């Protein structure tokens, strides 16, 4: 059975925001900074999330 995470989308000023669920951050070093990259694959109609370490 696949794991599913649901997050509320909320309005913040003139934009919409959400938070990254903590279970997705388990492998990240909390002492480092990261960019969160959301990628959409139109062929598969799926979103992917990547974390890039800032240097």
Gaussian input, Z-matrix of N, CA and C with variables (Angstrom, degrees):
# hf/3-21g

backbone

0 1
 N
 C     1     B1
 C     2     B2     1     A1
 N     3     B3     2     A2     1     D1
 C     4     B4     3     A3     2     D2
 C     5     B5     4     A4     3     D3
 N     6     B6     5     A5     4     D4
 C     7     B7     6     A6     5     D5
 C     8     B8     7     A7     6     D6
 N     9     B9     8     A8     7     D7
 C    10    B10     9     A9     8     D8
 C    11    B11    10    A10     9     D9
 N    12    B12    11    A11    10    D10
 C    13    B13    12    A12    11    D11
 C    14    B14    13    A13    12    D12
 N    15    B15    14    A14    13    D13
 C    16    B16    15    A15    14    D14
 C    17    B17    16    A16    15    D15
 N    18    B18    17    A17    16    D16
 C    19    B19    18    A18    17    D17
 C    20    B20    19    A19    18    D18
 N    21    B21    20    A20    19    D19
 C    22    B22    21    A21    20    D20
 C    23    B23    22    A22    21    D21
 N    24    B24    23    A23    22    D22
 C    25    B25    24    A24    23    D23
 C    26    B26    25    A25    24    D24
 N    27    B27    26    A26    25    D25
 C    28    B28    27    A27    26    D26
 C    29    B29    28    A28    27    D27
 N    30    B30    29    A29    28    D28
 C    31    B31    30    A30    29    D29
 C    32    B32    31    A31    30    D30
 N    33    B33    32    A32    31    D31
 C    34    B34    33    A33    32    D32
 C    35    B35    34    A34    33    D33
 N    36    B36    35    A35    34    D34
 C    37    B37    36    A36    35    D35
 C    38    B38    37    A37    36    D36
 N    39    B39    38    A38    37    D37
 C    40    B40    39    A39    38    D38
 C    41    B41    40    A40    39    D39
 N    42    B42    41    A41    40    D40
 C    43    B43    42    A42    41    D41
 C    44    B44    43    A43    42    D42
 N    45    B45    44    A44    43    D43
 C    46    B46    45    A45    44    D44
 C    47    B47    46    A46    45    D45
 N    48    B48    47    A47    46    D46
 C    49    B49    48    A48    47    D47
 C    50    B50    49    A49    48    D48
 N    51    B51    50    A50    49    D49
 C    52    B52    51    A51    50    D50
 C    53    B53    52    A52    51    D51
 N    54    B54    53    A53    52    D52
 C    55    B55    54    A54    53    D53
 C    56    B56    55    A55    54    D54
 N    57    B57    56    A56    55    D55
 C    58    B58    57    A57    56    D56
 C    59    B59    58    A58    57    D57
 N    60    B60    59    A59    58    D58
 C    61    B61    60    A60    59    D59
 C    62    B62    61    A61    60    D60
 N    63    B63    62    A62    61    D61
 C    64    B64    63    A63    62    D62
 C    65    B65    64    A64    63    D63
 N    66    B66    65    A65    64    D64
 C    67    B67    66    A66    65    D65
 C    68    B68    67    A67    66    D66
 N    69    B69    68    A68    67    D67
 C    70    B70    69    A69    68    D68
 C    71    B71    70    A70    69    D69
 N    72    B72    71    A71    70    D70
 C    73    B73    72    A72    71    D71
 C    74    B74    73    A73    72    D72
 N    75    B75    74    A74    73    D73
 C    76    B76    75    A75    74    D74
 C    77    B77    76    A76    75    D75
 N    78    B78    77    A77    76    D76
 C    79    B79    78    A78    77    D77
 C    80    B80    79    A79    78    D78
 N    81    B81    80    A80    79    D79
 C    82    B82    81    A81    80    D80
 C    83    B83    82    A82    81    D81
 N    84    B84    83    A83    82    D82
 C    85    B85    84    A84    83    D83
 C    86    B86    85    A85    84    D84
 N    87    B87    86    A86    85    D85
 C    88    B88    87    A87    86    D86
 C    89    B89    88    A88    87    D87
 N    90    B90    89    A89    88    D88
 C    91    B91    90    A90    89    D89
 C    92    B92    91    A91    90    D90
 N    93    B93    92    A92    91    D91
 C    94    B94    93    A93    92    D92
 C    95    B95    94    A94    93    D93
 N    96    B96    95    A95    94    D94
 C    97    B97    96    A96    95    D95
 C    98    B98    97    A97    96    D96
 N    99    B99    98    A98    97    D97
 C   100   B100    99    A99    98    D98
 C   101   B101   100   A100    99    D99
 N   102   B102   101   A101   100   D100
 C   103   B103   102   A102   101   D101
 C   104   B104   103   A103   102   D102
 N   105   B105   104   A104   103   D103
 C   106   B106   105   A105   104   D104
 C   107   B107   106   A106   105   D105
 N   108   B108   107   A107   106   D106
 C   109   B109   108   A108   107   D107
 C   110   B110   109   A109   108   D108
 N   111   B111   110   A110   109   D109
 C   112   B112   111   A111   110   D110
 C   113   B113   112   A112   111   D111
 N   114   B114   113   A113   112   D112
 C   115   B115   114   A114   113   D113
 C   116   B116   115   A115   114   D114
 N   117   B117   116   A116   115   D115
 C   118   B118   117   A117   116   D116
 C   119   B119   118   A118   117   D117
 N   120   B120   119   A119   118   D118
 C   121   B121   120   A120   119   D119
 C   122   B122   121   A121   120   D120
 N   123   B123   122   A122   121   D121
 C   124   B124   123   A123   122   D122
 C   125   B125   124   A124   123   D123
 N   126   B126   125   A125   124   D124
 C   127   B127   126   A126   125   D125
 C   128   B128   127   A127   126   D126
 N   129   B129   128   A128   127   D127
 C   130   B130   129   A129   128   D128
 C   131   B131   130   A130   129   D129
 N   132   B132   131   A131   130   D130
 C   133   B133   132   A132   131   D131
 C   134   B134   133   A133   132   D132
 N   135   B135   134   A134   133   D133
 C   136   B136   135   A135   134   D134
 C   137   B137   136   A136   135   D135
 N   138   B138   137   A137   136   D136
 C   139   B139   138   A138   137   D137
 C   140   B140   139   A139   138   D138
 N   141   B141   140   A140   139   D139
 C   142   B142   141   A141   140   D140
 C   143   B143   142   A142   141   D141
 N   144   B144   143   A143   142   D142
 C   145   B145   144   A144   143   D143
 C   146   B146   145   A145   144   D144
 N   147   B147   146   A146   145   D145
 C   148   B148   147   A147   146   D146
 C   149   B149   148   A148   147   D147
 N   150   B150   149   A149   148   D148
 C   151   B151   150   A150   149   D149
 C   152   B152   151   A151   150   D150
 N   153   B153   152   A152   151   D151
 C   154   B154   153   A153   152   D152
 C   155   B155   154   A154   153   D153
 N   156   B156   155   A155   154   D154
 C   157   B157   156   A156   155   D155
 C   158   B158   157   A157   156   D156
 N   159   B159   158   A158   157   D157
 C   160   B160   159   A159   158   D158
 C   161   B161   160   A160   159   D159
 N   162   B162   161   A161   160   D160
 C   163   B163   162   A162   161   D161
 C   164   B164   163   A163   162   D162

   B1=1.4431
   B2=1.5343
   B3=1.3336
   B4=1.4686
   B5=1.5249
   B6=1.3052
   B7=1.4571
   B8=1.5201
   B9=1.3052
   B10=1.4603
   B11=1.5152
   B12=1.3328
   B13=1.4475
   B14=1.5146
   B15=1.3095
   B16=1.4590
   B17=1.5140
   B18=1.3179
   B19=1.4529
   B20=1.5096
   B21=1.3106
   B22=1.4595
   B23=1.5185
   B24=1.3047
   B25=1.4512
   B26=1.5168
   B27=1.3231
   B28=1.4581
   B29=1.5225
   B30=1.2881
   B31=1.4625
   B32=1.5246
   B33=1.3388
   B34=1.4620
   B35=1.5234
   B36=1.2952
   B37=1.4638
   B38=1.5162
   B39=1.3190
   B40=1.4672
   B41=1.5303
   B42=1.3430
   B43=1.4667
   B44=1.5256
   B45=1.3124
   B46=1.4585
   B47=1.5179
   B48=1.3347
   B49=1.4603
   B50=1.5262
   B51=1.3212
   B52=1.4583
   B53=1.5193
   B54=1.3037
   B55=1.4567
   B56=1.5180
   B57=1.3150
   B58=1.4661
   B59=1.5254
   B60=1.3276
   B61=1.4670
   B62=1.5377
   B63=1.3063
   B64=1.4565
   B65=1.5316
   B66=1.3391
   B67=1.4659
   B68=1.5368
   B69=1.3284
   B70=1.4593
   B71=1.5272
   B72=1.3167
   B73=1.4611
   B74=1.5234
   B75=1.3250
   B76=1.4642
   B77=1.5159
   B78=1.3306
   B79=1.4588
   B80=1.5247
   B81=1.3243
   B82=1.4582
   B83=1.5252
   B84=1.3247
   B85=1.4540
   B86=1.5275
   B87=1.3087
   B88=1.4676
   B89=1.5287
   B90=1.3505
   B91=1.4603
   B92=1.5288
   B93=1.3257
   B94=1.4582
   B95=1.5290
   B96=1.3368
   B97=1.4620
   B98=1.5275
   B99=1.3405
   B100=1.4529
   B101=1.5257
   B102=1.3012
   B103=1.4574
   B104=1.5157
   B105=1.3057
   B106=1.4601
   B107=1.5208
   B108=1.3286
   B109=1.4604
   B110=1.5220
   B111=1.3170
   B112=1.4587
   B113=1.5237
   B114=1.3284
   B115=1.4589
   B116=1.5173
   B117=1.3281
   B118=1.4547
   B119=1.5179
   B120=1.3172
   B121=1.4615
   B122=1.5253
   B123=1.3273
   B124=1.4671
   B125=1.5234
   B126=1.3373
   B127=1.4745
   B128=1.5248
   B129=1.3279
   B130=1.4662
   B131=1.5265
   B132=1.3374
   B133=1.4648
   B134=1.5289
   B135=1.3711
   B136=1.4630
   B137=1.5282
   B138=1.3234
   B139=1.4535
   B140=1.5198
   B141=1.3335
   B142=1.4566
   B143=1.5256
   B144=1.3322
   B145=1.4513
   B146=1.5216
   B147=1.3442
   B148=1.4648
   B149=1.5176
   B150=1.3269
   B151=1.4515
   B152=1.5181
   B153=1.3273
   B154=1.4637
   B155=1.5174
   B156=1.3243
   B157=1.4478
   B158=1.5283
   B159=1.3256
   B160=1.4632
   B161=1.5273
   B162=1.3160
   B163=1.4767
   B164=1.4973
   A1=108.27
   A2=118.20
   A3=120.44
   A4=111.69
   A5=114.55
   A6=120.62
   A7=108.86
   A8=116.08
   A9=120.81
   A10=109.36
   A11=116.21
   A12=122.08
   A13=108.53
   A14=116.22
   A15=121.17
   A16=108.02
   A17=116.68
   A18=122.16
   A19=108.96
   A20=116.32
   A21=120.23
   A22=109.61
   A23=115.48
   A24=122.38
   A25=106.31
   A26=117.48
   A27=119.37
   A28=110.64
   A29=114.39
   A30=121.44
   A31=109.24
   A32=115.17
   A33=121.03
   A34=107.35
   A35=115.06
   A36=119.44
   A37=109.84
   A38=116.53
   A39=120.69
   A40=112.21
   A41=117.59
   A42=119.59
   A43=109.89
   A44=115.32
   A45=122.26
   A46=108.09
   A47=116.65
   A48=122.20
   A49=110.21
   A50=115.41
   A51=122.56
   A52=107.14
   A53=117.68
   A54=121.40
   A55=109.46
   A56=115.98
   A57=121.36
   A58=107.13
   A59=118.49
   A60=120.58
   A61=111.54
   A62=117.51
   A63=123.15
   A64=113.35
   A65=120.78
   A66=119.37
   A67=113.59
   A68=118.14
   A69=120.27
   A70=111.96
   A71=116.88
   A72=121.73
   A73=113.19
   A74=117.93
   A75=121.70
   A76=113.90
   A77=118.65
   A78=121.44
   A79=113.24
   A80=117.76
   A81=120.80
   A82=111.03
   A83=115.52
   A84=121.91
   A85=107.45
   A86=117.85
   A87=122.07
   A88=112.77
   A89=117.69
   A90=121.53
   A91=112.36
   A92=117.79
   A93=122.09
   A94=109.57
   A95=115.69
   A96=121.08
   A97=109.41
   A98=115.40
   A99=121.11
   A100=111.21
   A101=115.38
   A102=122.02
   A103=107.01
   A104=116.66
   A105=121.43
   A106=106.62
   A107=116.57
   A108=122.08
   A109=108.37
   A110=116.27
   A111=122.51
   A112=107.24
   A113=117.45
   A114=121.25
   A115=109.39
   A116=115.81
   A117=121.18
   A118=109.27
   A119=117.25
   A120=123.79
   A121=106.74
   A122=116.32
   A123=120.98
   A124=111.92
   A125=117.51
   A126=120.04
   A127=111.46
   A128=115.76
   A129=120.52
   A130=111.88
   A131=116.47
   A132=122.25
   A133=111.08
   A134=114.82
   A135=120.99
   A136=110.63
   A137=114.30
   A138=122.26
   A139=109.26
   A140=116.35
   A141=122.48
   A142=108.02
   A143=116.09
   A144=121.73
   A145=108.09
   A146=115.88
   A147=121.86
   A148=108.39
   A149=115.98
   A150=122.00
   A151=108.22
   A152=116.52
   A153=122.09
   A154=108.71
   A155=116.29
   A156=120.63
   A157=110.40
   A158=116.88
   A159=121.49
   A160=107.95
   A161=115.37
   A162=118.74
   A163=111.22
   D1=126.32
   D2=-178.84
   D3=-71.03
   D4=150.64
   D5=176.10
   D6=-80.83
   D7=140.51
   D8=-178.47
   D9=-128.83
   D10=133.79
   D11=175.83
   D12=-119.63
   D13=133.74
   D14=175.48
   D15=-119.79
   D16=133.01
   D17=178.03
   D18=-128.22
   D19=143.30
   D20=177.16
   D21=-75.15
   D22=140.00
   D23=172.59
   D24=-97.63
   D25=124.77
   D26=-176.78
   D27=-129.12
   D28=155.73
   D29=-178.58
   D30=-85.71
   D31=133.80
   D32=176.64
   D33=-134.92
   D34=100.12
   D35=-175.40
   D36=68.45
   D37=-124.37
   D38=-179.22
   D39=-97.06
   D40=6.60
   D41=-179.12
   D42=-124.34
   D43=176.02
   D44=176.31
   D45=-113.97
   D46=143.97
   D47=-175.23
   D48=-131.72
   D49=159.97
   D50=168.67
   D51=-149.34
   D52=169.52
   D53=177.72
   D54=-110.46
   D55=157.59
   D56=176.86
   D57=-88.33
   D58=124.18
   D59=179.93
   D60=-61.42
   D61=134.85
   D62=-178.02
   D63=-53.52
   D64=-38.07
   D65=178.72
   D66=-59.14
   D67=-23.28
   D68=177.43
   D69=-79.42
   D70=-14.24
   D71=-176.71
   D72=-99.75
   D73=6.17
   D74=-172.51
   D75=-57.88
   D76=-33.38
   D77=-174.93
   D78=-90.64
   D79=-2.14
   D80=-177.71
   D81=-87.48
   D82=145.22
   D83=174.82
   D84=-78.03
   D85=115.76
   D86=-175.18
   D87=-67.34
   D88=-13.11
   D89=179.05
   D90=-87.47
   D91=-5.19
   D92=-179.68
   D93=-109.33
   D94=162.99
   D95=178.50
   D96=-106.55
   D97=147.55
   D98=-176.02
   D99=-137.81
   D100=152.49
   D101=164.22
   D102=-95.35
   D103=141.75
   D104=174.06
   D105=-100.22
   D106=125.15
   D107=-177.11
   D108=-114.11
   D109=119.85
   D110=176.14
   D111=-100.43
   D112=125.37
   D113=178.94
   D114=-121.37
   D115=135.42
   D116=178.87
   D117=-108.09
   D118=126.58
   D119=175.78
   D120=-100.16
   D121=102.86
   D122=-176.05
   D123=-64.65
   D124=-34.45
   D125=-179.90
   D126=-63.99
   D127=-41.89
   D128=-179.38
   D129=-91.62
   D130=-9.31
   D131=-176.93
   D132=55.73
   D133=47.55
   D134=-177.17
   D135=-134.90
   D136=150.62
   D137=173.50
   D138=-101.12
   D139=144.36
   D140=175.44
   D141=-126.62
   D142=147.64
   D143=-179.54
   D144=-119.82
   D145=128.78
   D146=177.02
   D147=-124.31
   D148=154.61
   D149=176.18
   D150=-120.30
   D151=123.74
   D152=178.65
   D153=-111.64
   D154=125.49
   D155=178.87
   D156=-71.41
   D157=134.23
   D158=176.67
   D159=-84.23
   D160=134.88
   D161=-178.92
   D162=-108.31

